[in-house]
């Protein structure tokens, strides 16, 4: 089965999207807009909306399982970049939302 992230978005609405603090744009070379994040301890941040239930990243646009987009796609964190269509994280998120795997 082939998975299209722009018709899914499940991973953005299941997992806490946490990453090293220096990926935020208040650090040299950081890209993730810091105002869209919140602290997770002293060394990590997460995307707003992913630390509490129900999980939904503040930058997820559209409806999960239909048509979605990331509002900061080019600036997204390494955590977001690491999830690949059809990998274990993808399949777990899809199952959580009742999408086919």
Backbone as numpy.savetxt, mean C-alpha at the origin, in Angstrom:
# Nx Ny Nz CAx CAy CAz Cx Cy Cz
-3.41 -17.74 -13.86 -4.25 -16.57 -13.86 -3.37 -15.32 -13.86
-3.75 -14.33 -14.63 -3.02 -13.08 -14.69 -3.74 -12.03 -13.83
-2.98 -11.31 -13.01 -3.57 -10.33 -12.11 -3.24 -8.92 -12.58
-4.24 -8.05 -12.56 -4.08 -6.66 -12.95 -4.27 -5.79 -11.70
-3.20 -5.18 -11.24 -3.25 -4.36 -10.02 -4.24 -3.21 -10.14
-4.46 -2.70 -11.33 -5.37 -1.58 -11.51 -6.83 -2.01 -11.49
-7.08 -3.31 -11.40 -8.43 -3.81 -11.21 -8.57 -4.50 -9.87
-7.55 -4.40 -9.02 -7.55 -5.11 -7.75 -7.45 -4.15 -6.57
-6.24 -3.80 -6.17 -6.02 -2.90 -5.05 -6.17 -3.55 -3.69
-6.34 -4.86 -3.65 -6.57 -5.55 -2.38 -5.42 -5.37 -1.40
-4.19 -5.38 -1.87 -3.05 -5.25 -0.95 -3.05 -3.90 -0.24
-3.62 -2.88 -0.86 -3.69 -1.53 -0.27 -4.80 -1.43 0.78
-5.59 -2.47 0.89 -6.72 -2.46 1.81 -6.73 -3.69 2.73
-5.52 -4.23 2.99 -5.38 -5.37 3.90 -4.20 -5.19 4.85
-3.06 -4.76 4.31 -1.82 -4.75 5.08 -1.45 -3.35 5.58
-0.76 -3.30 6.72 -0.16 -2.04 7.14 1.03 -1.79 6.22
1.08 -0.64 5.62 2.16 -0.27 4.71 3.19 0.51 5.53
4.11 -0.23 6.14 5.15 0.42 6.94 6.49 0.33 6.22
7.35 1.31 6.50 8.63 1.41 5.83 9.58 2.24 6.67
10.86 2.18 6.36 11.89 2.93 7.07 11.61 4.42 6.94
11.74 5.16 8.02 11.37 6.57 8.08 12.01 7.42 6.99
13.22 7.08 6.57 13.96 7.90 5.60 13.40 7.79 4.18
12.41 6.94 3.97 11.75 6.91 2.66 10.78 8.07 2.50
10.44 8.74 3.60 9.54 9.89 3.54 10.30 11.11 3.03
9.59 12.03 2.42 10.24 13.16 1.76 10.78 14.24 2.69
10.67 14.02 4.01 11.33 14.95 4.93 12.77 14.51 5.22
13.21 13.44 4.57 14.59 12.96 4.66 15.24 13.13 3.28
16.54 13.37 3.24 17.22 13.50 1.94 17.01 12.26 1.07
16.51 12.46 -0.13 16.27 11.37 -1.06 14.96 10.64 -0.87
14.22 10.96 0.19 12.93 10.32 0.43 11.89 10.76 -0.59
10.93 9.90 -0.88 9.93 10.21 -1.90 8.50 10.20 -1.38
8.21 9.43 -0.35 6.83 9.31 0.14 6.46 10.60 0.87
5.37 11.27 0.47 4.97 12.50 1.15 4.72 12.26 2.64
5.51 12.91 3.48 5.47 12.68 4.93 4.09 12.98 5.51
3.37 13.94 4.94 2.07 14.28 5.48 1.02 13.19 5.25
1.35 12.19 4.45 0.45 11.06 4.22 0.81 9.86 5.09
1.76 10.06 6.00 2.26 8.97 6.83 2.04 9.26 8.31
2.26 8.24 9.12 2.27 8.41 10.57 3.36 7.52 11.16
3.90 7.91 12.31 5.00 7.14 12.90 4.57 5.76 13.38
5.49 4.81 13.23 5.35 3.46 13.79 6.67 3.22 14.52
6.73 3.56 15.79 7.99 3.47 16.52 8.91 4.61 16.12
10.19 4.45 16.43 11.14 5.53 16.16 11.79 5.46 14.78
11.82 4.29 14.16 12.52 4.14 12.89 11.63 3.88 11.68
10.35 3.72 11.90 9.46 3.38 10.79 8.25 4.32 10.74
7.67 4.40 9.56 6.45 5.15 9.33 5.50 4.21 8.60
4.24 4.59 8.52 3.29 3.83 7.71 2.37 4.81 6.99
1.76 4.33 5.94 0.80 5.15 5.22 -0.45 5.31 6.08
-0.97 6.51 6.12 -2.22 6.76 6.86 -3.30 5.84 6.32
-4.10 5.36 7.22 -5.19 4.47 6.85 -4.83 3.00 6.90
-3.54 2.69 7.09 -3.16 1.27 7.09 -2.81 0.74 8.48
-2.90 1.58 9.49 -2.54 1.14 10.84 -3.76 0.72 11.66
-4.95 1.06 11.21 -6.17 0.72 11.95 -7.13 -0.05 11.05
-8.06 -0.73 11.68 -9.08 -1.48 10.94 -10.30 -0.59 10.73
-10.99 -0.63 9.63 -10.60 -1.35 8.42 -9.42 -0.67 7.73
-8.56 -1.48 7.18 -7.36 -0.98 6.50 -7.73 -0.46 5.11
-7.26 0.73 4.82 -7.36 1.27 3.46 -6.37 2.42 3.36
-5.38 2.26 2.54 -4.38 3.30 2.35 -5.06 4.58 1.88
-4.64 5.69 2.45 -5.20 6.99 2.12 -5.01 7.34 0.64
-4.06 6.73 -0.02 -3.80 7.04 -1.42 -4.45 6.07 -2.40
-5.17 5.08 -1.89 -5.88 4.15 -2.78 -7.11 4.85 -3.32
-7.19 4.94 -4.62 -8.33 5.57 -5.28 -9.14 4.50 -5.99
-10.44 4.58 -5.91 -11.31 3.63 -6.58 -11.84 2.57 -5.64
-12.42 1.52 -6.22 -13.04 0.45 -5.45 -12.27 -0.85 -5.64
-11.88 -1.45 -4.52 -11.12 -2.71 -4.55 -11.88 -3.74 -5.39
-11.13 -4.41 -6.26 -11.69 -5.46 -7.09 -12.35 -4.98 -8.36
-12.37 -3.66 -8.57 -13.01 -3.13 -9.77 -12.05 -2.27 -10.58
-11.79 -1.08 -10.09 -10.88 -0.17 -10.78 -10.22 0.70 -9.73
-8.89 0.61 -9.63 -8.16 1.35 -8.60 -6.89 1.97 -9.17
-6.36 2.90 -8.39 -5.08 3.52 -8.73 -4.44 4.00 -7.44
-3.13 4.18 -7.48 -2.40 4.74 -6.35 -2.17 6.22 -6.63
-2.58 7.07 -5.69 -2.43 8.51 -5.86 -1.00 9.00 -5.82
-0.06 8.16 -5.36 1.36 8.54 -5.33 2.22 7.44 -5.95
1.74 6.81 -6.98 2.40 5.63 -7.55 3.90 5.81 -7.74
4.34 6.88 -8.33 5.77 7.09 -8.57 6.54 7.37 -7.28
5.84 7.78 -6.22 6.47 8.12 -4.95 6.25 7.05 -3.89
5.63 5.95 -4.24 5.28 4.92 -3.25 6.52 4.31 -2.60
6.31 3.69 -1.44 7.41 3.14 -0.65 7.93 1.82 -1.21
9.06 1.40 -0.67 9.64 0.11 -1.07 8.71 -1.04 -0.70
7.95 -0.88 0.37 6.99 -1.92 0.78 5.97 -2.13 -0.32
5.45 -1.05 -0.86 4.47 -1.16 -1.94 5.11 -1.74 -3.20
6.31 -1.32 -3.48 7.02 -1.80 -4.67 7.34 -3.29 -4.59
7.47 -3.80 -3.37 7.87 -5.20 -3.21 6.74 -6.20 -3.49
5.50 -5.78 -3.34 4.37 -6.69 -3.63 4.24 -6.81 -5.14
4.22 -8.04 -5.60 4.13 -8.30 -7.04 2.85 -9.06 -7.36
2.27 -8.83 -8.53 1.05 -9.54 -8.91 1.25 -11.05 -8.83
0.38 -11.71 -8.07 0.41 -13.16 -7.95 1.33 -13.69 -6.87
2.08 -12.82 -6.15 2.94 -13.35 -5.08 2.10 -13.67 -3.84
2.73 -14.19 -2.81 2.01 -14.65 -1.62 1.21 -13.52 -0.97
1.78 -12.31 -0.89 1.07 -11.17 -0.29 -0.16 -10.82 -1.13
0.01 -10.79 -2.42 -1.09 -10.50 -3.35 -2.23 -11.50 -3.16
-1.88 -12.77 -3.17 -2.92 -13.80 -3.05 -3.64 -13.74 -1.71
-2.91 -13.47 -0.64 -3.51 -13.35 0.69 -4.50 -12.18 0.71
-4.11 -11.06 0.13 -4.98 -9.88 0.09 -6.22 -10.15 -0.75
-6.03 -10.80 -1.88 -7.17 -11.11 -2.75 -8.15 -12.04 -2.04
-7.64 -13.04 -1.36 -8.52 -13.95 -0.61 -9.30 -13.18 0.46
-8.64 -12.28 1.15 -9.30 -11.48 2.19 -10.50 -10.72 1.63
-10.38 -10.25 0.40 -11.46 -9.47 -0.23 -12.39 -10.33 -1.09
-12.20 -11.65 -1.05 -13.08 -12.54 -1.81 -12.86 -12.49 -3.31
-11.66 -12.08 -3.72 -11.35 -12.02 -5.14 -10.74 -13.35 -5.59
-10.92 -13.73 -6.83 -10.37 -15.01 -7.30 -8.85 -15.06 -7.24
-8.33 -16.24 -6.94 -6.88 -16.45 -6.92 -6.49 -17.60 -7.82
